[in-house]
Amino acid sequence: MKKTVFVDGQEGTTGLQIRERLQAHPGVQVLEIEAERRKDVERRRELINAADAVFLCLPDTAAKESVALVAPGNTRTAVIDASTAHRVTEGWVYGLPELRARQREAIAHSRRVAVTGCHAAGFILAVAPLVAAGLLPRDYPIACHSLTGYSGGGKSMIADYEAARDSRALDAARLYALGMAHKHLPEMQAYTGLAQPPVFSPIVDNFYKGMAVSVPLQLRAMKAGTTRARIHEALSAHYAGERFVRVMPLDATDNTVGGFFDPMACNDTNRNDVFVFGNDERVMVVSRLDNLGKGASGAAVQCMNLVLGFDEATALSA
């Protein structure tokens, strides 16, 4: 018998991407809500409690309201929240299976899973193993730059970019969150083990999807004896055997084209590629991912697979 799944917020960018992946999933049946009842609280309550798993693809406040619709005593329905609302909330498991040993097990046994943010996923996958290995001090004054396609801004930003296509008004890359208070910062600190959040500069550019999260490091400020090769070894050891996280060859020429890095090469996959660039003094660790894949809907389906007992990669492309 197929597992039942409900997508609360199915018309948003992440919701649509989740539904697209679920169409290729042989083990689930999607519970549909009538278009005219999408905001009907009682109908949503009914579907949420009828489902084996529910995805929340909603603004934070609405996501919290949806969690409250789970009936008291309902220990069957798993809630997989794609919003920011519960990522550092006690009682919720962080939906990044590759984070550390036993993270998969924690996700599989939880009924409350908070899916990662896109910028946060790339940053954590690049940094957490280095902190865990003792190479990167917890109090390192870390910085991060993240270049993303405009789909990460949701329907409103997508409409803005597509409306400006002919005028070329939005062709230049744009920095944002310049008040240094981006909503992904709490999880970026919490799940790396850092003593403080990074100085984080997100940048949106005129391509639909794709992401490159770059973390510059000064070797002299890291553990004595740390080299590019040692950083690469630590990352390779941490992700050995992973299906969706690949550590790419150290400084291989095929990691760039004409010296330029392609942020879109993981698009339409659930993969995160990790790179180590630099020299004997300065290093750049880069995560590349599809902001709508491993950074959102793909990660959500990966967590659902674990929670519902399916093979982790079902309906996902590596």
Beta strands, then each sheet from edge to edge (+ up, - down):
strand 1: 3-8
strand 2: 28-31
strand 3: 53-56
strand 4: 78-81
strand 5: 93-95
strand 6: 112-115
strand 7: 143-149
strand 8: 174-175
strand 9: 199-205
strand 10: 211-218
strand 11: 245-247
strand 12: 272-278
strand 13: 282-289
sheet 1: 2+ 1+ 3+ 4+ 6+ 5+
sheet 2: 8+ 9- 7- 10+ 13- 12+ 11+
end
